[in-house]
Amino acid sequence: MVTAAHPLYPLPRSRAGAVRHLGPNWYATVMGTAILATAGAALPVRVPGLRTLLTACWVLALVLLLVLLGARALHWRHHRDQARAHLLDPATAPFHGCSAMALLAVGGGALTVGEDLIGTRAAVALDAVLFTVGTVLALAAAVAVPYLMAVRHRVAACEATPVWLLPLVAPMVSAALGPLLVPYLPAGQPRQTLLLACFALFGLSLLATFVMLPVVFARLVTGGPLPLLLTPTLFLVLGPLGQSTTAVGKFADVAPGVLPGRVSSGFAVLAVLYGVPVMGFALLWLCLATAHVARARRHGMGFAMTWWAFTFPVGTCVTGAAALARHTGLAVYDALACALYAVLVVAWAVAAAHTVRGLLSGVLLAAPRPAPSAPRPATDRTRSGAVR
C-alpha cells in the first residue's frame, strides 16, 4: 500500500524511485479490468455466479485505480521533472487520456455491477464524483494533448500511431457512461441537460476521431507496419467505434420520458442507423488489426504494456454489440457480443498474467526505453521482442 511520508521522515529513496518511471499508460490496466465487469453485465446470457465474478472484477479495478492514483501522486511530488517530460514526449502524452477513461470506467461500473456490493445510493454518489472528474480530465486531455502536439512535439505524419486517438476518445467514454446517471436526476431540465451534454460529448469526440483516424490509416498503408511494440495499439481504433455505438444505444435507452417524443424516437433510429454500419467497420478493423498482430508475433513481438490495448477497445465492442441486440432484436448481435466477450476474457487474462509476472521480476519497474515513434525495420527483433 502506498502511504504518504511524514514531513519529518522523508519518503525512502527506494519507494520514491519505484514510481519514477510510472507513466499514465498504467491506467490502461484499470480500464481493461473495469470493462471486463461492465461488458459482462451487458451480455444477453445469465450464467449462475457470473454476477459475483463481475462484481469482483469491478472491486479489483477500483483497488487498482486507488493504488495508481496514489502512486501517480507520489510521482508528481517527487519526480516532477519526469512528469513534465511525459507531457512533452509525443509518445507518452496521449496516454494522459487513459487517466480520465480509468475514472469513468470505474464510475460506470459502480452503477452497472458495483451497486450489488455497496448499494444504489453509494454507487450513484461514487459514479457522480468519478464521472464529473473524469469528464473534466477528458475534455482537458482532448484539448491539451493536440495543442502540445502542434506547438511542442513537432511530430511528422510518418510517426502517426493509433495512440494519438486516446485523448480524443476519452470524451466518448463520458458520453457512453453519462446516461447511467440520468434517471437519478430530478425530472425535467436536469435530465435533459445531462443527456444532451452527453450527446455533445459524443459529437465532439466523434468528429475529432474522424479528423485523426485518416492520418493514422494513411500512415499504416503508406508507411508500412508499425514497430513491433506498437502493433497492439491498432486495437485502439476499436475504442471510438465500439464506444460510440454503445453511446447511441444508451441515448435511445434513456431518452423516452426525458426528451420530447419525436426527439426520443430519433435517438432510437440513430442507434440502429449509426450503430450497424459502424459495428461493421469495427469488425473489419478487428480482422485487419488481428492480422497485423499475428505478423508481429511471427517476427518476435514480445510482451509490452501495449498489450492492454487488447482489452478495453474490445470491451467497448461487446457493449456496442449488446446495444444493437437490444434495439434490433437480432440474435446475431447477441452471439457477436458473447463471442467478443470471450476474446476480451482471454486478452485480459494474458495481459494481466504477463503484467504480474513482469512486476514480480522487476522488469516493468525498470526505466523504460523511449517508445518508438518513427517506423523501424520489421527485422529489429532484439529490442522489439523485449518486455517493457
C-alpha positions in Angstrom: 0.0 0.0 0.0 1.3 3.5 -0.9 1.4 5.8 2.1 2.3 9.4 2.4 5.5 10.2 4.3 5.5 12.3 7.4 7.2 15.8 6.9 9.9 14.9 9.4 10.5 11.5 7.8 11.1 11.8 4.1 9.9 9.0 1.8 12.6 6.4 1.4 14.6 6.7 -1.8 13.7 3.2 -2.9 9.9 3.9 -2.6 10.1 7.2 -4.4 12.4 5.7 -7.0 10.0 2.9 -7.7 7.5 5.3 -9.2 10.0 7.4 -11.1 9.1 5.9 -14.5 5.4 5.2 -13.7 3.6 6.7 -16.8 -0.1 7.4 -17.5 -0.2 4.3 -19.7 -0.6 2.2 -16.5 -4.2 3.4 -16.2 -4.9 1.0 -19.1 -4.8 -1.8 -16.5 -7.7 -0.1 -14.7 -9.7 0.4 -17.9 -9.2 -3.2 -19.1 -10.3 -4.6 -15.8 -13.3 -2.3 -15.4 -14.6 -3.1 -18.9 -14.4 -6.8 -18.0 -17.2 -6.2 -15.5 -19.4 -3.7 -17.4 -19.2 -5.7 -20.7 -20.1 -8.9 -18.9 -23.1 -7.2 -17.3 -24.3 -6.2 -20.8 -24.3 -9.8 -22.1 -27.7 -11.3 -23.0 -26.9 -14.5 -21.1 -27.3 -15.0 -17.4 -24.8 -17.6 -16.1 -25.0 -18.6 -12.4 -22.3 -16.9 -10.4 -21.3 -14.6 -13.2 -22.6 -11.5 -11.5 -20.5 -12.2 -8.5 -17.4 -12.6 -10.6 -18.2 -9.3 -12.4 -18.5 -7.5 -9.1 -15.2 -8.9 -8.1 -13.6 -7.6 -11.3 -15.1 -4.1 -10.5 -13.6 -4.2 -7.0 -10.3 -5.1 -8.4 -10.5 -2.2 -10.9 -11.4 0.1 -8.0 -8.4 -1.1 -6.0 -6.1 -0.7 -9.0 -7.4 2.8 -9.5 -6.8 3.9 -5.9 -3.3 2.4 -5.9 -2.4 4.1 -9.2 -3.8 7.5 -8.1 -1.6 7.3 -5.0 1.4 6.2 -7.0 0.9 8.9 -9.6 0.6 11.5 -6.8 4.0 10.4 -5.5 5.3 10.6 -9.0 4.2 14.2 -9.4 5.5 15.0 -5.9 9.0 13.5 -6.1 9.6 13.4 -9.9 8.0 16.5 -11.4 10.8 16.7 -14.0 9.9 13.3 -15.2 6.1 14.0 -15.1 6.6 17.2 -17.2 8.8 15.2 -19.6 5.9 12.8 -20.1 3.7 15.7 -21.2 6.4 16.9 -23.7 7.1 13.4 -25.0 4.9 12.8 -28.1 5.0 9.0 -27.5 3.7 9.4 -23.9 1.5 12.5 -23.8 -1.5 10.9 -25.5 -1.7 8.3 -22.7 -3.0 11.1 -20.4 -6.4 10.4 -21.8 -6.2 7.0 -20.0 -6.4 8.6 -16.6 -9.8 10.1 -17.5 -11.1 6.9 -19.0 -10.0 4.9 -16.0 -12.0 7.1 -13.6 -15.0 7.0 -16.0 -14.8 3.2 -16.4 -14.7 2.5 -12.7 -17.5 5.1 -12.1 -19.7 3.4 -14.7 -19.0 0.0 -13.2 -20.2 1.3 -9.8 -23.8 1.6 -11.2 -23.6 -1.4 -13.5 -22.4 -4.0 -11.1 -20.9 -2.3 -8.0 -24.3 -1.4 -6.5 -24.8 -5.1 -5.7 -22.0 -4.7 -3.2 -22.1 -1.0 -2.0 -25.8 -0.2 -2.5 -27.5 2.1 -5.0 -27.0 5.3 -3.1 -23.3 4.8 -2.6 -22.9 3.7 -6.2 -24.7 6.8 -7.6 -22.5 9.1 -5.4 -19.3 7.3 -6.4 -20.3 7.4 -10.1 -21.3 11.1 -9.9 -17.9 12.0 -8.5 -15.8 9.9 -10.9 -17.9 10.9 -13.9 -17.5 14.6 -13.1 -13.8 14.4 -12.5 -13.2 12.1 -15.4 -15.2 14.2 -17.8 -13.2 17.3 -16.8 -10.0 15.4 -17.4 -11.2 14.0 -20.6 -12.0 17.4 -22.0 -8.7 18.8 -20.8 -6.8 15.9 -22.5 -8.8 16.3 -25.7 -7.7 20.0 -25.9 -4.2 20.0 -24.3 -2.6 16.9 -26.0 -3.4 18.0 -29.6 -2.3 21.5 -28.7 1.0 20.2 -27.4 1.4 18.0 -30.5 1.0 21.1 -32.6 3.2 23.6 -30.8 5.7 21.5 -28.8 6.0 17.9 -30.0 6.8 18.6 -33.7 5.5 15.2 -34.9 5.5 14.1 -38.5 2.8 12.3 -40.4 5.0 9.2 -40.7 5.0 9.0 -36.9 1.2 8.7 -36.6 0.0 5.8 -34.4 -3.4 4.8 -33.0 -2.1 6.1 -29.6 -2.9 9.6 -30.9 -6.6 8.7 -30.6 -6.5 8.2 -26.8 -7.1 11.8 -25.7 -9.8 12.2 -28.3 -11.8 9.1 -27.4 -11.9 10.0 -23.7 -15.0 12.3 -24.1 -16.7 9.5 -25.9 -16.4 7.3 -22.8 -18.1 10.1 -20.9 -20.9 10.2 -23.5 -21.5 6.5 -23.2 -21.5 6.4 -19.4 -23.2 9.6 -18.5 -26.7 8.3 -19.4 -26.4 5.9 -16.5 -26.9 8.9 -14.1 -29.8 10.5 -16.0 -32.6 8.5 -14.1 -31.2 9.7 -10.8 -31.5 13.4 -11.6 -34.7 15.4 -11.0 -37.1 15.1 -13.9 -37.2 17.9 -16.4 -34.3 20.1 -17.4 -31.6 18.4 -15.2 -32.2 15.1 -17.0 -32.5 16.7 -20.4 -29.3 18.8 -19.8 -27.2 15.8 -18.9 -28.5 13.7 -21.8 -27.9 16.4 -24.4 -24.5 17.2 -22.8 -23.5 13.6 -23.3 -24.8 13.9 -26.9 -22.5 16.9 -27.3 -19.6 14.9 -26.0 -20.4 12.2 -28.5 -20.2 14.7 -31.3 -17.0 16.3 -30.0 -15.2 13.0 -29.8 -16.6 11.5 -33.0 -15.7 14.5 -35.2 -12.2 14.7 -33.6 -11.8 11.0 -34.3 -12.9 11.4 -37.9 -10.2 14.0 -38.3 -7.4 11.9 -36.7 -8.3 8.4 -38.0 -7.5 9.1 -41.7 -4.0 10.3 -40.6 -3.4 7.0 -38.7 -4.8 4.9 -41.6 -2.7 6.7 -44.2 0.4 6.2 -42.1 -0.4 2.5 -41.9 -0.9 1.9 -45.7 1.8 4.2 -46.9 4.5 3.8 -44.2 4.3 0.0 -43.7 3.6 -1.9 -40.5 4.0 -0.3 -37.1 7.0 -1.2 -35.0 6.5 -4.5 -33.2 6.0 -3.0 -29.7 3.3 -0.6 -31.1 1.4 -3.2 -33.2 -1.1 -4.0 -30.5 -2.2 -0.3 -30.5 -4.0 -1.0 -33.7 -6.8 -2.3 -31.5 -7.2 1.2 -30.0 -9.1 2.1 -33.2 -11.9 -0.2 -32.0 -12.4 2.1 -28.9 -14.2 5.0 -30.6 -16.1 2.7 -32.8 -17.5 0.4 -30.1 -17.9 3.2 -27.6 -19.8 5.4 -30.0 -22.1 2.5 -30.8 -22.6 2.0 -27.1 -23.3 5.7 -26.6 -26.1 6.0 -29.2 -27.7 2.8 -27.7 -27.6 4.4 -24.2 -29.1 7.6 -25.6 -32.0 5.6 -27.0 -32.4 3.7 -23.8 -32.9 6.7 -21.6 -34.4 9.3 -24.0 -38.1 8.1 -23.6 -39.7 10.3 -20.9 -36.7 12.6 -20.8 -36.9 14.2 -24.3 -39.9 15.1 -26.5 -41.4 12.2 -28.4 -40.0 12.9 -31.8 -36.6 13.6 -30.5 -36.7 10.4 -28.4 -37.8 8.4 -31.5 -34.9 10.0 -33.4 -32.4 8.6 -30.9 -34.0 5.1 -31.4 -33.5 5.4 -35.1 -29.9 6.7 -34.7 -29.0 3.8 -32.5 -29.6 1.4 -35.5 -28.7 3.6 -38.5 -25.4 4.6 -36.9 -24.6 1.5 -34.9 -25.0 -1.1 -37.6 -22.5 0.3 -40.2 -20.0 1.4 -37.5 -20.0 -2.1 -36.0 -19.5 -3.4 -39.4 -16.4 -1.3 -39.8 -15.2 -2.3 -36.3 -15.3 -5.9 -37.4 -13.3 -5.1 -40.5 -10.7 -3.3 -38.4 -10.6 -6.1 -35.9 -9.7 -8.5 -38.7 -7.0 -6.1 -40.0 -5.5 -5.5 -36.6 -5.5 -9.2 -35.8 -3.6 -9.9 -39.0 -1.0 -7.3 -38.1 -0.6 -8.7 -34.6 -0.2 -12.2 -35.9 2.5 -10.9 -38.3 4.2 -9.1 -35.5 4.1 -12.1 -33.3 5.8 -14.2 -36.0 8.5 -11.5 -36.2 9.3 -11.8 -32.5 6.9 -9.3 -30.8 7.2 -9.8 -27.0 5.0 -8.6 -24.2 4.8 -4.9 -23.5 2.2 -2.7 -21.7 0.7 -2.0 -25.2 -0.9 -5.5 -24.9 -3.5 -3.8 -22.7 -4.9 -2.4 -25.9 -6.4 -5.8 -26.5 -8.8 -5.3 -23.6 -10.8 -2.0 -23.3 -11.4 -1.4 -27.0 -12.7 -5.0 -27.5 -14.9 -4.5 -24.4 -16.5 -1.4 -26.0 -17.4 -3.5 -29.0 -19.1 -6.0 -26.6 -21.2 -3.3 -25.2 -21.9 -1.9 -28.6 -23.0 -5.3 -30.0 -25.2 -5.7 -26.9 -26.8 -2.3 -27.6 -27.5 -3.3 -31.2 -29.1 -6.5 -29.9 -31.4 -4.6 -27.7 -32.5 -2.1 -30.4 -32.7 -4.5 -33.4 -33.8 -7.7 -31.6 -31.4 -9.7 -33.8 -29.9 -12.8 -32.2 -26.8 -12.4 -34.4 -25.8 -9.4 -32.3 -26.3 -11.4 -29.1 -23.9 -14.0 -30.5 -21.5 -11.4 -31.5 -21.4 -9.8 -28.0 -20.8 -13.2 -26.5 -18.0 -14.1 -28.9 -16.3 -10.7 -28.4 -16.6 -11.1 -24.7 -14.8 -14.5 -24.9 -12.0 -12.7 -26.8 -11.9 -10.0 -24.1 -11.6 -12.5 -21.2 -8.7 -14.3 -22.9 -7.0 -11.0 -23.7 -7.4 -9.7 -20.2 -6.0 -13.0 -18.7 -3.0 -12.9 -20.9 -2.2 -9.2 -20.4 -2.8 -9.5 -16.6 -0.6 -12.6 -16.2 2.3 -11.0 -18.1 2.0 -7.8 -16.2 2.0 -9.5 -12.8 5.0 -11.6 -13.9 6.8 -8.5 -15.1 6.1 -6.7 -11.8 7.3 -9.6 -9.7 10.5 -9.9 -11.7 11.1 -6.2 -11.6 11.2 -5.8 -15.3 8.2 -3.4 -15.6 9.6 -1.3 -12.8 12.8 -0.6 -14.6 13.4 2.5 -16.7 11.6 2.0 -20.0 13.2 2.8 -23.3 11.6 5.7 -25.2 8.6 4.4 -27.1 9.4 4.3 -30.9 7.5 7.0 -32.7 9.1 6.6 -36.2 8.8 3.5 -38.3 11.6 0.9 -37.7 12.6 -2.1 -39.8 10.5 -5.2 -39.1 13.7 -7.2 -38.7 14.6 -5.4 -35.5 13.6 -8.3 -33.3 16.1 -7.9 -30.4 14.7 -4.7 -29.0 11.1 -5.1 -30.1 10.8 -8.5 -28.5 11.8 -7.5 -25.1 9.5 -7.0 -22.1 9.0 -3.3 -21.3 
